[in-house]
Amino acid sequence: MRITGDWIRADHVQQVLRMIEAGGHQALLVGGCVRNDLIGAPVSDMDMATDALPEEVMDLARSAGLRAIGTGIEHGTVTVMAGGKTHEITTFRRDVTTNGRHATVAFSARIEEDAARRDFTVNALYARRDGTVLDPLGTGLTDLALRRVRFVGDPERRIREDYLRILRFFRFTALYGDPERGLDADGLAACAALADGVDSLSRERIGHEMRRLLAAPDPAPVMAAMQASGVLAHVLPGADVSALAPLVHLEGEAAPDFLRRLAVLGAEDAAARLRLSRAEARRLDLLRRAALEGAEAAVLGYRLGARDAADALLVRAALMGQPPAPDWCTRITFGAAQRFPVRAADLAPHYSGAALGARLRELEDRWIASGFALDRKALLA
């Protein structure tokens, strides 16, 4: 089997692979780029693996006139710049001891040992420079064809090496798993048994994974499994996923939005737990409040703008279990186009300070209640 994407034939990719091979070493693409090419998904990161030691990679790059950076050289990773692109090259490794993220590794010359320490079988696939795919474990290609996300070896051992793999198991299943097959039973049982380990993860790492999970085409089945297994309670206490599936259905062709989907969960202190930015936290709060307050579509369009008004109405419809009114899009567009006709200068010198603000709000409320029909003259009369 071969990977066929144009990306592997790019000059910068071929240049780096040839550079390593010229030194008498194996040069392989590994992980997500191989997996995604085989399933027709976009390829972004082009990670590489080799039996060359990090210092040898650095020397080979310099000899080839390329810039080499020892970004993670103690763990075997060197970043090589070629064609204006970054290429992370990691020496084959095997675990000596593991303690969460703090694993002691030894460099290896065997691809089988490197594959055995990876997280999921579908990520333990390699490819040569000509595109020939290697499956050292003998199960990765089959699992990928069946859209089955499984841990490499013993699931509990893999998880104890890094508890973030619990969240990655759910995310990868949402992205690459077969919805009809569901989650791998052994993997799910291990995640449930070790769910407490999520508490040891930084909120930044949790937030990064949850953003990507909630942005999957349909995260609802996986999120339901997270809740049933007890994992979600460690990530987002108080979250209820029952409205997520209706929301995904209502979204139709709308692009996935992790904040829109987070808004239906009703989790406690979600912004802090996922380390959202201030802008994201404000938008999450706005969507949730607007969905629950019940303002009409045109009013939401005026107050929030078309995008946020549409998201708030979708969240409300999902929480209520019924679709929005047939003309909701038209009403939102109408409201978003409205401009309040009265300005502060229109009320001077009769009002100032707090009284001016209160009067403006009173007139604006009257204008909105009229269906945006009252003009400036009528409001000031």
C-alpha beads as a LAMMPS data file, in Angstrom:
LAMMPS data file: protein, C-alpha beads

381 atoms
380 bonds

1 atom types
1 bond types

-500.0 500.0 xlo xhi
-500.0 500.0 ylo yhi
-500.0 500.0 zlo zhi

Masses

1 110.0

Atoms # bond

1 1 1 0.000 0.000 0.000
2 1 1 1.178 3.521 -0.800
3 1 1 0.195 7.024 0.163
4 1 1 -0.621 9.080 -2.918
5 1 1 -1.058 12.692 -1.808
6 1 1 0.861 15.413 -3.623
7 1 1 2.281 16.603 -0.300
8 1 1 4.750 13.700 -0.079
9 1 1 6.271 14.710 -3.421
10 1 1 6.850 18.280 -2.272
11 1 1 10.483 19.335 -2.701
12 1 1 10.975 20.212 0.963
13 1 1 9.658 16.829 2.159
14 1 1 11.751 14.857 -0.311
15 1 1 14.826 16.957 0.464
16 1 1 14.695 16.177 4.191
17 1 1 14.027 12.478 3.675
18 1 1 16.846 12.173 1.123
19 1 1 19.166 14.003 3.500
20 1 1 18.678 11.364 6.193
21 1 1 18.860 8.452 3.757
22 1 1 22.112 9.817 2.338
23 1 1 23.620 9.326 5.789
24 1 1 22.761 5.634 5.667
25 1 1 19.689 5.857 7.929
26 1 1 15.997 5.087 7.696
27 1 1 13.848 8.151 6.966
28 1 1 10.121 7.656 7.451
29 1 1 6.994 9.758 7.650
30 1 1 4.902 8.773 10.647
31 1 1 1.578 9.234 12.395
32 1 1 -1.090 11.704 11.395
33 1 1 0.194 12.534 7.923
34 1 1 0.180 8.853 6.921
35 1 1 -3.150 8.161 8.602
36 1 1 -4.882 11.172 7.074
37 1 1 -3.562 10.527 3.573
38 1 1 -4.895 6.977 3.656
39 1 1 -8.399 8.112 4.604
40 1 1 -8.426 11.145 2.311
41 1 1 -8.287 13.716 5.112
42 1 1 -6.192 16.917 4.902
43 1 1 -2.534 16.546 5.850
44 1 1 -0.919 19.277 7.929
45 1 1 1.912 18.139 10.211
46 1 1 4.517 15.992 8.469
47 1 1 6.354 14.290 11.324
48 1 1 9.301 12.051 10.547
49 1 1 11.027 9.186 12.345
50 1 1 14.506 7.760 11.905
51 1 1 17.043 5.411 13.416
52 1 1 19.630 8.216 13.251
53 1 1 20.545 9.750 16.593
54 1 1 19.570 13.409 17.129
55 1 1 23.167 14.588 16.875
56 1 1 23.514 12.722 13.582
57 1 1 20.379 14.419 12.242
58 1 1 21.804 17.808 13.245
59 1 1 25.082 17.050 11.465
60 1 1 23.345 15.786 8.328
61 1 1 21.174 18.901 8.163
62 1 1 24.129 21.238 8.514
63 1 1 26.038 19.345 5.837
64 1 1 23.044 19.751 3.534
65 1 1 22.964 23.487 4.206
66 1 1 19.727 23.285 6.219
67 1 1 18.991 24.890 9.547
68 1 1 18.606 22.400 12.408
69 1 1 17.179 23.242 15.840
70 1 1 17.399 20.899 18.822
71 1 1 13.851 21.678 19.936
72 1 1 13.480 18.499 21.981
73 1 1 16.849 16.920 21.507
74 1 1 16.844 15.266 24.940
75 1 1 13.745 13.369 23.800
76 1 1 15.175 12.705 20.352
77 1 1 13.453 15.459 18.362
78 1 1 15.208 17.824 15.969
79 1 1 13.437 20.467 13.875
80 1 1 14.845 20.954 10.390
81 1 1 13.924 23.932 8.214
82 1 1 13.611 23.259 4.479
83 1 1 11.722 25.208 1.849
84 1 1 10.448 27.563 4.531
85 1 1 8.731 24.645 6.306
86 1 1 9.417 22.990 9.650
87 1 1 10.007 19.241 9.822
88 1 1 10.118 17.488 13.182
89 1 1 12.391 14.456 13.056
90 1 1 12.411 12.097 16.026
91 1 1 14.728 9.178 16.650
92 1 1 13.081 5.786 17.185
93 1 1 12.472 5.355 20.926
94 1 1 11.502 2.773 23.474
95 1 1 10.195 3.429 26.967
96 1 1 12.392 2.545 29.924
97 1 1 10.147 3.895 32.699
98 1 1 6.952 5.938 32.541
99 1 1 5.301 8.226 35.067
100 1 1 2.516 10.188 33.452
101 1 1 4.097 12.541 30.920
102 1 1 7.545 12.088 32.441
103 1 1 8.788 9.026 30.586
104 1 1 12.376 7.887 30.517
105 1 1 13.161 6.782 26.993
106 1 1 16.082 5.151 25.253
107 1 1 16.851 5.578 21.597
108 1 1 16.289 2.545 19.431
109 1 1 17.272 1.297 16.017
110 1 1 14.077 -0.754 15.638
111 1 1 10.879 0.608 14.153
112 1 1 8.894 -2.074 16.015
113 1 1 9.961 -0.639 19.379
114 1 1 9.053 2.860 18.259
115 1 1 5.618 1.740 17.075
116 1 1 4.958 -0.146 20.308
117 1 1 5.167 3.051 22.407
118 1 1 2.672 5.064 20.350
119 1 1 -0.844 5.733 21.570
120 1 1 -3.218 4.250 18.961
121 1 1 -2.691 1.652 16.267
122 1 1 -3.889 4.055 13.555
123 1 1 -1.079 6.422 14.582
124 1 1 1.592 3.715 14.400
125 1 1 1.810 3.790 10.613
126 1 1 4.933 4.851 8.723
127 1 1 5.743 5.608 5.082
128 1 1 8.943 5.620 3.068
129 1 1 9.954 8.420 0.733
130 1 1 8.320 6.616 -2.226
131 1 1 5.016 6.376 -0.316
132 1 1 5.258 2.698 0.680
133 1 1 3.322 2.253 3.923
134 1 1 4.763 0.262 6.825
135 1 1 2.595 -1.237 9.569
136 1 1 5.069 -2.580 12.164
137 1 1 2.338 -3.692 14.587
138 1 1 0.383 -5.482 11.869
139 1 1 -2.929 -3.996 13.064
140 1 1 -2.862 -0.312 12.127
141 1 1 -4.006 -0.654 8.523
142 1 1 -6.829 -3.008 9.441
143 1 1 -8.020 -0.754 12.247
144 1 1 -7.860 2.276 9.960
145 1 1 -9.880 0.485 7.274
146 1 1 -12.473 -0.494 9.886
147 1 1 -12.370 3.013 11.402
148 1 1 -11.538 1.465 14.744
149 1 1 -9.566 3.529 17.295
150 1 1 -7.669 1.201 19.620
151 1 1 -4.816 1.690 22.046
152 1 1 -1.499 0.103 21.219
153 1 1 -1.052 -2.872 23.556
154 1 1 -2.612 -2.684 27.018
155 1 1 -4.966 0.349 27.222
156 1 1 -4.397 0.989 30.929
157 1 1 -0.639 0.968 30.481
158 1 1 -0.877 3.429 27.594
159 1 1 -3.105 5.723 29.655
160 1 1 -0.872 5.627 32.729
161 1 1 1.982 6.847 30.519
162 1 1 -0.006 10.031 29.817
163 1 1 -3.529 10.620 31.122
164 1 1 -4.226 13.015 28.264
165 1 1 -4.636 9.873 26.180
166 1 1 -8.049 9.457 27.792
167 1 1 -9.247 12.613 26.072
168 1 1 -7.355 11.791 22.898
169 1 1 -9.141 8.415 22.764
170 1 1 -12.502 10.183 22.672
171 1 1 -11.338 12.854 20.214
172 1 1 -9.773 10.384 17.789
173 1 1 -12.885 8.216 17.931
174 1 1 -15.052 11.236 17.123
175 1 1 -12.833 12.126 14.164
176 1 1 -11.847 8.734 12.785
177 1 1 -14.098 6.129 14.368
178 1 1 -17.072 4.360 12.819
179 1 1 -20.283 5.789 14.384
180 1 1 -22.036 2.464 13.905
181 1 1 -19.260 0.527 15.633
182 1 1 -19.042 2.859 18.621
183 1 1 -16.069 3.133 20.940
184 1 1 -13.584 0.323 21.467
185 1 1 -14.846 -1.529 24.551
186 1 1 -11.436 -2.207 26.091
187 1 1 -10.330 1.375 25.574
188 1 1 -13.541 2.778 27.036
189 1 1 -13.300 0.504 30.091
190 1 1 -9.717 1.633 30.700
191 1 1 -10.713 5.299 30.411
192 1 1 -13.520 4.791 32.903
193 1 1 -11.250 2.969 35.349
194 1 1 -8.569 5.669 35.214
195 1 1 -10.811 8.724 34.858
196 1 1 -9.360 10.253 38.034
197 1 1 -6.114 10.718 36.131
198 1 1 -7.683 13.578 34.184
199 1 1 -7.471 15.641 37.378
200 1 1 -3.673 15.621 37.085
201 1 1 -3.696 17.323 33.673
202 1 1 -3.225 21.038 33.168
203 1 1 -6.271 22.999 32.119
204 1 1 -4.436 24.171 29.012
205 1 1 -3.970 20.594 27.813
206 1 1 -7.570 19.693 28.635
207 1 1 -8.851 22.802 26.869
208 1 1 -6.798 22.056 23.767
209 1 1 -8.270 18.559 23.467
210 1 1 -11.844 19.591 24.215
211 1 1 -11.770 22.365 21.625
212 1 1 -10.790 19.857 18.969
213 1 1 -13.280 17.243 20.153
214 1 1 -16.220 19.663 20.204
215 1 1 -15.244 20.851 16.712
216 1 1 -15.544 17.319 15.272
217 1 1 -18.332 16.853 12.690
218 1 1 -20.509 15.037 15.254
219 1 1 -19.091 14.779 18.785
220 1 1 -22.438 13.865 20.375
221 1 1 -22.058 10.033 20.580
222 1 1 -18.535 10.303 21.965
223 1 1 -19.524 13.002 24.459
224 1 1 -22.373 10.769 25.621
225 1 1 -19.852 7.977 26.211
226 1 1 -17.638 10.424 28.118
227 1 1 -20.554 11.257 30.378
228 1 1 -21.615 7.636 30.884
229 1 1 -18.060 6.546 31.700
230 1 1 -17.590 9.269 34.304
231 1 1 -14.793 11.011 32.390
232 1 1 -16.799 14.134 31.556
233 1 1 -17.421 14.836 35.243
234 1 1 -13.663 15.302 35.662
235 1 1 -13.445 17.590 32.629
236 1 1 -16.635 19.675 32.843
237 1 1 -18.527 19.099 36.099
238 1 1 -22.244 19.682 35.732
239 1 1 -22.240 19.247 31.963
240 1 1 -25.284 17.598 30.388
241 1 1 -24.831 16.291 26.850
242 1 1 -28.524 15.564 26.171
243 1 1 -28.966 18.677 23.999
244 1 1 -25.773 18.171 22.000
245 1 1 -27.170 15.686 19.479
246 1 1 -30.221 17.889 18.742
247 1 1 -27.880 20.856 18.268
248 1 1 -25.689 18.988 15.772
249 1 1 -28.846 18.042 13.861
250 1 1 -30.116 21.625 13.855
251 1 1 -26.765 22.981 12.684
252 1 1 -27.257 21.374 9.287
253 1 1 -24.582 22.721 6.970
254 1 1 -23.286 25.268 9.475
255 1 1 -19.594 24.897 10.272
256 1 1 -18.858 23.218 13.625
257 1 1 -18.257 25.752 16.402
258 1 1 -16.899 24.468 19.695
259 1 1 -18.265 27.447 21.676
260 1 1 -21.771 26.984 20.272
261 1 1 -21.627 23.342 21.307
262 1 1 -20.079 24.120 24.666
263 1 1 -22.964 26.509 25.340
264 1 1 -25.544 23.688 25.318
265 1 1 -23.649 21.642 27.910
266 1 1 -24.294 23.984 30.826
267 1 1 -21.037 23.032 32.542
268 1 1 -19.862 24.694 35.729
269 1 1 -17.129 27.301 35.236
270 1 1 -16.384 25.995 31.733
271 1 1 -14.333 29.039 30.730
272 1 1 -11.830 28.539 33.547
273 1 1 -11.724 24.763 33.274
274 1 1 -10.886 24.900 29.562
275 1 1 -8.705 28.002 29.832
276 1 1 -10.762 29.987 27.346
277 1 1 -9.539 33.409 26.309
278 1 1 -11.418 36.429 27.601
279 1 1 -13.094 36.902 24.234
280 1 1 -14.147 33.248 24.138
281 1 1 -15.444 33.385 27.714
282 1 1 -17.521 36.470 26.892
283 1 1 -18.981 34.850 23.791
284 1 1 -19.805 31.633 25.658
285 1 1 -21.613 33.606 28.372
286 1 1 -23.414 35.708 25.762
287 1 1 -24.651 32.661 23.835
288 1 1 -25.826 30.893 26.956
289 1 1 -27.662 33.934 28.387
290 1 1 -29.222 34.891 25.045
291 1 1 -30.431 31.323 24.536
292 1 1 -32.096 31.223 27.936
293 1 1 -33.564 34.760 28.003
294 1 1 -35.934 34.157 25.107
295 1 1 -35.611 37.346 23.037
296 1 1 -37.167 37.203 19.557
297 1 1 -34.941 36.485 16.551
298 1 1 -34.888 40.037 15.173
299 1 1 -34.038 41.441 18.609
300 1 1 -31.173 38.978 18.919
301 1 1 -29.977 39.969 15.464
302 1 1 -29.958 43.634 16.474
303 1 1 -28.280 43.126 19.837
304 1 1 -25.791 40.363 18.978
305 1 1 -25.206 40.548 15.251
306 1 1 -26.217 37.884 12.758
307 1 1 -23.621 35.237 13.657
308 1 1 -24.055 35.171 17.419
309 1 1 -27.821 35.583 17.141
310 1 1 -28.033 32.505 14.916
311 1 1 -25.865 30.498 17.308
312 1 1 -27.934 31.596 20.312
313 1 1 -31.162 30.555 18.576
314 1 1 -29.686 27.163 17.674
315 1 1 -28.612 26.643 21.283
316 1 1 -32.079 27.649 22.510
317 1 1 -33.813 25.314 20.060
318 1 1 -31.595 22.410 21.119
319 1 1 -32.215 23.045 24.814
320 1 1 -35.967 23.332 24.258
321 1 1 -36.095 20.316 21.965
322 1 1 -37.868 22.078 19.119
323 1 1 -36.703 23.780 15.916
324 1 1 -36.709 27.583 15.627
325 1 1 -39.470 29.370 13.713
326 1 1 -39.340 28.890 9.919
327 1 1 -38.428 32.546 9.274
328 1 1 -35.726 32.794 11.937
329 1 1 -32.897 33.464 9.491
330 1 1 -34.837 36.253 7.801
331 1 1 -35.735 37.792 11.156
332 1 1 -32.135 37.718 12.328
333 1 1 -30.942 39.380 9.119
334 1 1 -33.623 42.046 9.479
335 1 1 -32.686 42.771 13.085
336 1 1 -28.956 42.870 12.380
337 1 1 -29.535 45.555 9.738
338 1 1 -31.382 47.933 12.101
339 1 1 -29.769 51.099 13.474
340 1 1 -31.185 52.972 16.456
341 1 1 -32.145 56.390 15.076
342 1 1 -31.609 58.447 18.250
343 1 1 -28.227 59.724 19.399
344 1 1 -27.094 61.237 22.667
345 1 1 -26.835 64.657 21.011
346 1 1 -30.555 64.507 20.259
347 1 1 -31.345 64.598 23.999
348 1 1 -28.967 67.359 25.032
349 1 1 -29.187 69.644 26.877
350 1 1 -32.246 68.158 28.595
351 1 1 -30.387 65.058 29.802
352 1 1 -26.834 64.369 30.903
353 1 1 -24.820 61.750 32.763
354 1 1 -26.735 58.764 34.095
355 1 1 -30.063 60.337 33.201
356 1 1 -28.970 60.559 29.573
357 1 1 -28.028 56.890 29.479
358 1 1 -31.295 55.871 31.100
359 1 1 -33.315 57.928 28.628
360 1 1 -31.483 56.443 25.650
361 1 1 -32.152 52.925 26.931
362 1 1 -35.826 53.759 27.483
363 1 1 -36.194 55.057 23.927
364 1 1 -34.291 52.117 22.494
365 1 1 -36.559 49.667 24.332
366 1 1 -39.612 51.490 22.977
367 1 1 -38.149 51.385 19.458
368 1 1 -37.435 47.650 19.695
369 1 1 -40.916 46.984 21.115
370 1 1 -42.383 48.712 18.072
371 1 1 -40.669 46.183 15.847
372 1 1 -38.053 48.814 14.932
373 1 1 -40.857 50.819 13.290
374 1 1 -40.723 54.145 15.218
375 1 1 -38.513 56.736 13.567
376 1 1 -36.437 59.468 15.233
377 1 1 -39.192 62.047 15.103
378 1 1 -41.737 59.740 16.722
379 1 1 -39.314 58.706 19.467
380 1 1 -38.374 62.289 20.346
381 1 1 -41.946 63.617 20.222

Bonds

1 1 1 2
2 1 2 3
3 1 3 4
4 1 4 5
5 1 5 6
6 1 6 7
7 1 7 8
8 1 8 9
9 1 9 10
10 1 10 11
11 1 11 12
12 1 12 13
13 1 13 14
14 1 14 15
15 1 15 16
16 1 16 17
17 1 17 18
18 1 18 19
19 1 19 20
20 1 20 21
21 1 21 22
22 1 22 23
23 1 23 24
24 1 24 25
25 1 25 26
26 1 26 27
27 1 27 28
28 1 28 29
29 1 29 30
30 1 30 31
31 1 31 32
32 1 32 33
33 1 33 34
34 1 34 35
35 1 35 36
36 1 36 37
37 1 37 38
38 1 38 39
39 1 39 40
40 1 40 41
41 1 41 42
42 1 42 43
43 1 43 44
44 1 44 45
45 1 45 46
46 1 46 47
47 1 47 48
48 1 48 49
49 1 49 50
50 1 50 51
51 1 51 52
52 1 52 53
53 1 53 54
54 1 54 55
55 1 55 56
56 1 56 57
57 1 57 58
58 1 58 59
59 1 59 60
60 1 60 61
61 1 61 62
62 1 62 63
63 1 63 64
64 1 64 65
65 1 65 66
66 1 66 67
67 1 67 68
68 1 68 69
69 1 69 70
70 1 70 71
71 1 71 72
72 1 72 73
73 1 73 74
74 1 74 75
75 1 75 76
76 1 76 77
77 1 77 78
78 1 78 79
79 1 79 80
80 1 80 81
81 1 81 82
82 1 82 83
83 1 83 84
84 1 84 85
85 1 85 86
86 1 86 87
87 1 87 88
88 1 88 89
89 1 89 90
90 1 90 91
91 1 91 92
92 1 92 93
93 1 93 94
94 1 94 95
95 1 95 96
96 1 96 97
97 1 97 98
98 1 98 99
99 1 99 100
100 1 100 101
101 1 101 102
102 1 102 103
103 1 103 104
104 1 104 105
105 1 105 106
106 1 106 107
107 1 107 108
108 1 108 109
109 1 109 110
110 1 110 111
111 1 111 112
112 1 112 113
113 1 113 114
114 1 114 115
115 1 115 116
116 1 116 117
117 1 117 118
118 1 118 119
119 1 119 120
120 1 120 121
121 1 121 122
122 1 122 123
123 1 123 124
124 1 124 125
125 1 125 126
126 1 126 127
127 1 127 128
128 1 128 129
129 1 129 130
130 1 130 131
131 1 131 132
132 1 132 133
133 1 133 134
134 1 134 135
135 1 135 136
136 1 136 137
137 1 137 138
138 1 138 139
139 1 139 140
140 1 140 141
141 1 141 142
142 1 142 143
143 1 143 144
144 1 144 145
145 1 145 146
146 1 146 147
147 1 147 148
148 1 148 149
149 1 149 150
150 1 150 151
151 1 151 152
152 1 152 153
153 1 153 154
154 1 154 155
155 1 155 156
156 1 156 157
157 1 157 158
158 1 158 159
159 1 159 160
160 1 160 161
161 1 161 162
162 1 162 163
163 1 163 164
164 1 164 165
165 1 165 166
166 1 166 167
167 1 167 168
168 1 168 169
169 1 169 170
170 1 170 171
171 1 171 172
172 1 172 173
173 1 173 174
174 1 174 175
175 1 175 176
176 1 176 177
177 1 177 178
178 1 178 179
179 1 179 180
180 1 180 181
181 1 181 182
182 1 182 183
183 1 183 184
184 1 184 185
185 1 185 186
186 1 186 187
187 1 187 188
188 1 188 189
189 1 189 190
190 1 190 191
191 1 191 192
192 1 192 193
193 1 193 194
194 1 194 195
195 1 195 196
196 1 196 197
197 1 197 198
198 1 198 199
199 1 199 200
200 1 200 201
201 1 201 202
202 1 202 203
203 1 203 204
204 1 204 205
205 1 205 206
206 1 206 207
207 1 207 208
208 1 208 209
209 1 209 210
210 1 210 211
211 1 211 212
212 1 212 213
213 1 213 214
214 1 214 215
215 1 215 216
216 1 216 217
217 1 217 218
218 1 218 219
219 1 219 220
220 1 220 221
221 1 221 222
222 1 222 223
223 1 223 224
224 1 224 225
225 1 225 226
226 1 226 227
227 1 227 228
228 1 228 229
229 1 229 230
230 1 230 231
231 1 231 232
232 1 232 233
233 1 233 234
234 1 234 235
235 1 235 236
236 1 236 237
237 1 237 238
238 1 238 239
239 1 239 240
240 1 240 241
241 1 241 242
242 1 242 243
243 1 243 244
244 1 244 245
245 1 245 246
246 1 246 247
247 1 247 248
248 1 248 249
249 1 249 250
250 1 250 251
251 1 251 252
252 1 252 253
253 1 253 254
254 1 254 255
255 1 255 256
256 1 256 257
257 1 257 258
258 1 258 259
259 1 259 260
260 1 260 261
261 1 261 262
262 1 262 263
263 1 263 264
264 1 264 265
265 1 265 266
266 1 266 267
267 1 267 268
268 1 268 269
269 1 269 270
270 1 270 271
271 1 271 272
272 1 272 273
273 1 273 274
274 1 274 275
275 1 275 276
276 1 276 277
277 1 277 278
278 1 278 279
279 1 279 280
280 1 280 281
281 1 281 282
282 1 282 283
283 1 283 284
284 1 284 285
285 1 285 286
286 1 286 287
287 1 287 288
288 1 288 289
289 1 289 290
290 1 290 291
291 1 291 292
292 1 292 293
293 1 293 294
294 1 294 295
295 1 295 296
296 1 296 297
297 1 297 298
298 1 298 299
299 1 299 300
300 1 300 301
301 1 301 302
302 1 302 303
303 1 303 304
304 1 304 305
305 1 305 306
306 1 306 307
307 1 307 308
308 1 308 309
309 1 309 310
310 1 310 311
311 1 311 312
312 1 312 313
313 1 313 314
314 1 314 315
315 1 315 316
316 1 316 317
317 1 317 318
318 1 318 319
319 1 319 320
320 1 320 321
321 1 321 322
322 1 322 323
323 1 323 324
324 1 324 325
325 1 325 326
326 1 326 327
327 1 327 328
328 1 328 329
329 1 329 330
330 1 330 331
331 1 331 332
332 1 332 333
333 1 333 334
334 1 334 335
335 1 335 336
336 1 336 337
337 1 337 338
338 1 338 339
339 1 339 340
340 1 340 341
341 1 341 342
342 1 342 343
343 1 343 344
344 1 344 345
345 1 345 346
346 1 346 347
347 1 347 348
348 1 348 349
349 1 349 350
350 1 350 351
351 1 351 352
352 1 352 353
353 1 353 354
354 1 354 355
355 1 355 356
356 1 356 357
357 1 357 358
358 1 358 359
359 1 359 360
360 1 360 361
361 1 361 362
362 1 362 363
363 1 363 364
364 1 364 365
365 1 365 366
366 1 366 367
367 1 367 368
368 1 368 369
369 1 369 370
370 1 370 371
371 1 371 372
372 1 372 373
373 1 373 374
374 1 374 375
375 1 375 376
376 1 376 377
377 1 377 378
378 1 378 379
379 1 379 380
380 1 380 381
